[in-house]
Amino acid sequence: MADFLSDSWFEGLNEILAAAGPVPVEGDVVFRIVIELSDAPSGAPHALTFTIRDREAVAEPGDNLLADTLLRLTYADARSLFRGDIDSAGALREGRIKVRGNINALVPLLEWMQNAHPLASGHPSNLDTTGNQE
């Protein structure tokens, strides 16, 4: 597995997002979610941006001044979230993720992104040829 936030990690994440199916957004919108890491190690990106356009999502390092929603969390929590060790809804409830901006548009995207994770129960890589959980 690639190091968290490395170029190959972003490539793998974008492959997962592409395979996850259409993003549940209404209409012809562009939506940007910036995840800001409050304590990113030197040499690592301090943020990453998800851009949702044409019902697909792409992740890239860095922030975007046109962000609709800004999430702020620690590097350790972000790493755990992307590894599937913590649940995004639980992290929000516990205050581990701070949100600024359009939270209403974020809620359906969080569920979609959680289900896109390779360890999610419905993810194609976790199903055998009959569609049953391995």
Secondary structure in CASP SS format (residue, H / E / C, confidence):
PFRMAT SS
TARGET T0000
AUTHOR 0000-0000-0000
METHOD secondary structure of the structure
MODEL  1
M C 1.00
A C 1.00
D C 1.00
F C 1.00
L C 1.00
S C 1.00
D H 1.00
S H 1.00
W H 1.00
F H 1.00
E H 1.00
G H 1.00
L H 1.00
N H 1.00
E H 1.00
I H 1.00
L H 1.00
A H 1.00
A H 1.00
A C 1.00
G C 1.00
P C 1.00
V C 1.00
P C 1.00
V C 1.00
E C 1.00
G C 1.00
D C 1.00
V C 1.00
V E 1.00
F E 1.00
R E 1.00
I E 1.00
V E 1.00
I E 1.00
E E 1.00
L E 1.00
S C 1.00
D C 1.00
A C 1.00
P C 1.00
S C 1.00
G C 1.00
A C 1.00
P C 1.00
H C 1.00
A E 1.00
L E 1.00
T E 1.00
F E 1.00
T E 1.00
I E 1.00
R E 1.00
D C 1.00
R C 1.00
E E 1.00
A E 1.00
V E 1.00
A E 1.00
E E 1.00
P E 1.00
G C 1.00
D C 1.00
N C 1.00
L C 1.00
L C 1.00
A C 1.00
D C 1.00
T E 1.00
L E 1.00
L E 1.00
R E 1.00
L E 1.00
T C 1.00
Y H 1.00
A H 1.00
D H 1.00
A H 1.00
R H 1.00
S H 1.00
L H 1.00
F H 1.00
R H 1.00
G C 1.00
D C 1.00
I C 1.00
D C 1.00
S H 1.00
A H 1.00
G H 1.00
A H 1.00
L H 1.00
R H 1.00
E C 1.00
G C 1.00
R C 1.00
I C 1.00
K E 1.00
V E 1.00
R E 1.00
G E 1.00
N C 1.00
I H 1.00
N H 1.00
A H 1.00
L H 1.00
V H 1.00
P H 1.00
L H 1.00
L H 1.00
E H 1.00
W H 1.00
M H 1.00
Q H 1.00
N H 1.00
A H 1.00
H C 1.00
P C 1.00
L C 1.00
A C 1.00
S C 1.00
G C 1.00
H C 1.00
P H 1.00
S H 1.00
N H 1.00
L E 1.00
D C 1.00
T C 1.00
T C 1.00
G C 1.00
N C 1.00
Q E 1.00
E C 1.00
END
